[in-house]
Amino acid sequence: HNNPGLYPLAQYQYALTLKMNGDYEKSKSEFEKFQKTCNDANSKIYKELAQNEIEGCKFAVEALKNPLDVKIEHLGRGVNAAYTEASPFPLGDSVLVYSSLRSDTVLVSEGGKTKVGKFRLYKSKKDDGKWIQGELLPDIVNASGANTANGTFSSDFKQFLYTQCEENSNGKLICNIYKTEYKKGKWTKREKLNELINVPGFTSTHPTI
């Protein structure tokens, strides 16, 4: 706070950390302070991001007042592998599209460095009440060498959007949103969405329609 210009996004990251730790009221306050003081070159974008986080904090505070009565159930080894699964998208009650690091040996040591395997998109079906072993989606979605995740369908199931992430020249993972469309009985070649969605230099992820 003595020299906010030195690390202009420090308060944003602090507020985000508070939110992740469940301190929603204080997080909201810090995001609001950040909006007033941020003078970073990308301040307009970060102020909009901060406003989105503020709305999330407001929702969380109200949601905690009326907790839902839910039952959490592990989906079994057909879906959940040794490392990480994420972003499930149900197709009715019997099909699930999801992201997975499906490997029993995810961490690999190369040249003294530990690398994590790539996320891929999978599909699992329910058979006799149990989820069977997930199948890898086709290469038209799962690009070689990239992390592919966060799949979602349009309401008519004719568009499939997802996130594809690759390392840039600085070794930073940058994500963009892609789509494929179902036409004439097959899915079209994947297409990266334009710069109104995929802002150059930033990560775009978790599409929803």
N, C-alpha and C positions, 0 to 999 in steps of 0.2 A: 504493500500500500504506500510505502515511502516514495517509490518511483514506478508508478503503474505503466509508464511508457516503455520500460525496459522489457517487460513481459506482458504485452497487452491482452493476451488471452488467458492469463493465469487465473483471473477471477472467474472467467467462464468455466474453466476446468475445475476450479474449486467448487463452484455451484453445482456442476454436474456430478462431482464426487459426493457431495451432500445428498443429492437426489438418489444416487445409487445406493446410499447407505440408509435411505428411508427418512431422512430429516427434511421433509418436504417444505415445511414452513420456512426454515432458514435458507433452504435452497432457492425457494421463490424470491426471498428478499435479496439474495446475492445476485441472482439473474437480473432483477430489476435495477440494482446498483450498476451492474455491468452495462446494461443498456444505456444508462445515463453517462457513463464515463468512457466507453470504448471509442477509441480513435484509430483503430487499426485500418490498414488499407482495405480490408474486406469487412469493415464494420457493419455495412448494411446487411450483408448476408448473415453475419454472426448475431446481429440484433434480432433478425427474423428467427434464427435458430433458437435464440434465448427465449423469444416469445412462445415458441412451440413448447419448450421445456417448462415454462411458467404454466401453460395450460395443463400440461401433464401433472405438475405439482398440485394444481387446484383439483384436478380429477382424483388424484390419489388421496388427498385429504378427505374429500367427500365419500369416496369409496370405502375408506377405512371406518366410516361411521355406520355403514350398512354392509358388513361383510356377507359374501354369498356362501351358502351351504353347498359345498362341492365335494366330490369324491375324486381323489387322484389315484390313477391306476397305471402301473408300469406296463408298457405294451409288449414286453418280452423281447427275446433275442432275435426275432424275425426282423424287428425294426432297430432296436438299440444294440449297437456294437460296442467294442472295447473303449472307444474314445468319446466322440461327440456326435450327437444328432441334434438337428435344429429345424426351425421353420416348417412345421408340418402343415400341409394343406389337404383337408379331407375332400374326397369326391364321393359324397353320400356317406353311407355307413360301412362300406366294404373296401374302399380303395384309399390309400394314403400316399401322397407325394411329399417327400421330405429331403433334407440335406443331411449328408453323413460323411464322416471320416471313417469309412468302413474298412478297418484293418485291425488285426490283433497285434501288430507291431508298428504303431503309428510313428514313433519317434525314431529317426535314423540319424546316426552320427556320420558326418562327411567332413573330412578335413578339420576335425576338432569342433565343428559346429553341429548343433542339433537342429534338425529341420522337421517340421510337421507336414504330414501328407496333405493332399489336396481334398477340398470339399467336392463332392459330386451330388447330383440329384438322383434319387431313387424312387421306386414305386413299390409299395407292398399291398397285397390283397389279404382280406380276411377270409379264412376257410374254417368252417365249423367252429366259429367263435374265437379263432386264434389268428394272429397276423403271421403270414408265412414270410420266408426269407425275401428281403427286398431285392428288386432287380434294378440294375443301372439303366437310366434313361438313355436313349440313343445319342450318338456323337453329334447329332444336329443341335443338341442342347449342351451336352458335356464336352466343351472344347478341351483339346489336349493341352496340358500344361497350365491350365487356369483353374482357379477355385470357382465352382458353380453352385449357387445356393438360392434360397428365398423364392421358390417358384410360386406363382399364383395364376389362376385362370380368370378370364372374363366370364360374365354371367351366362353367356351362351356357349362357353367352352370352345370358342373358335380362336382365341388368342391366349398364348401362354407367355407370361413375362417372368423374368428372373434376373438375378445378379451374377455378373461375371467379373472376377477380380484377378488382376495380374500385377506383378511388381514393376514399378517404373525404373528409370535409370539410376535412381538414388536408393533403390531397394525398398521403397515404400509401397505397400499394397494399395492399389487404386481400384475402386469398383465402379462398374457402369451397368446400366440396366439395358437388357436386350429383350427382344420379342421374337416369337415365331407364330405363324398363323396357319390354321387348318383350312386348306383349299384343295378342292378336287380330290378329296380322299387321302391327302397326305399333308405333313407339316412342312412349311416353307423353310428355306435357309435362314438361320438366325440373323437378326438385324439389330444393330446398335441404335438406340433412340437418339434423337437429335440433341443439340447443345442446350435447348430450353430445359431438358430433363437432366442430361449428363453434362453438368457445368465443368468446363475444362479446369484441371488442377484440383478438383474436389472429388470426393467419393459420393456416388449415388447408389442407393441400395434399398432393399425391402420394398419392392413395388407392391401396390394394391390397386384394384380397380373397383 
